Amino acid sequence: MIILLILVMGASWLVGWRFRSRFTEYSQVMLSNGLSGKEIAEKMLADHHITDVKVISVEGQLTDHYNPVDKTVNLSPDVYHGRSVAAAAVAAHECGHAVQHATAYSWLKFRSAMVPALSVSSRYMQWVLLGGILLLNTFPALLLIGILLFALTTVFSFVTLPVEFDASKRALAWLDTKGITRSNEHEMAKGALNWAAMTYVVAALSSLATLLYYIAIFMGRRD
């Protein structure tokens, strides 16, 4: 089980490194139409008749996200002001989430419904797991509770996968249909989003491997 965790951690590092290197590479490739990430995001929203979502800039690098609570597409400075293939891909991807929200995409609704419970779980989970391991021989039920809390985060990570893949699919289809990215630009955008999606896949597998590790500890105590 330890070997599995090490392998997953190695894969996570490798995929993360590959994604960052691809993003950096494609950030140097300027779009032939010269549009910025902000302009692309606003155009995609308008093309989907979404008028109640704002596109704003947030600090940080790769901090891009869609917030369904206040209906904002949050783009990092490199994406918001950038006029590169990478900026186009990320901006369109985040707008893909806005389109999901506007069309009541089922997986996004399911993930959003899990957020309140996940927030509570994340707050106490690590302490419950630690206490469960320390008190394994006297109070094994505590570790079981921790495992159930961790299982919620694992389920959430897997529910996230179809949400992210669908957002990228919507983004790439729109970029292609509207001619925002052309030929090799589109392939680069597709490559960037595919590597981004892989980071979520590895994160889900890492969460599952860790969950199995805690279950093995609990079952080992019973044996």
Steps between C-alpha positions, in 0.01 A plus 500: 500500500790736578646425158166587338494834682855576388413414140192721505695787656765463230236500228340808655830687495572394143158601368510830688845575361390412148191721525700797629763457228232480231322804638826695504580390144157590363502828688775606260287425193287801414154458349475607140183702577668688786211461747571508874372242747250755631367571151475130419313430825255783441441387142435139601253611767323728253482224237325281757263783593638522853465860618514467880861376531793739540858439388747628759873478571633330816852488638727201467609254234270224376235624744234506229156376601127555462307598811134393475409686819570852374501399131850614412761360266824565689811515284860532615690804359687287245171372363291815544747721313672229299451461126649154473368155415526403868299805609231421244474136612475583871255789452271286284523209745388715793215635290412138429414473870281810471317335209457186712349712776267680261380172349469319836757236411422205727855417612568863590177511704602180678848634577359831625259315727796319658692819584335580839560150634850498356583829673406353839682175424821675393504707817518202736614209284877519555461527878252212513733282291800589715308432820365178351850370425633599843201340674467209260526231766270669754248686286504357142164657418670840484714387208191360329336841529811657351488252212139590428588870499792435266278287277285808443798693366589205277150485356517876442828466311347241267180702453725788396636301203192510272452867591852590390501283188165640390613861554805435281285332236268802488797737489676321215181466296430874532860600425490290186151599383563871544846482347667641812776243470621384159661170397818467707370754755200276564719193547707691755188612686376141500834377631505757781147409613569127477802533731294717735234228509764240577592688819144439621519133404822451695358693796197269506719189482724640773199557722378145435843353576516693827150384592598139439808553717287614795259212444795258503614642834150458643458147366850405615408595855197274481717209385 
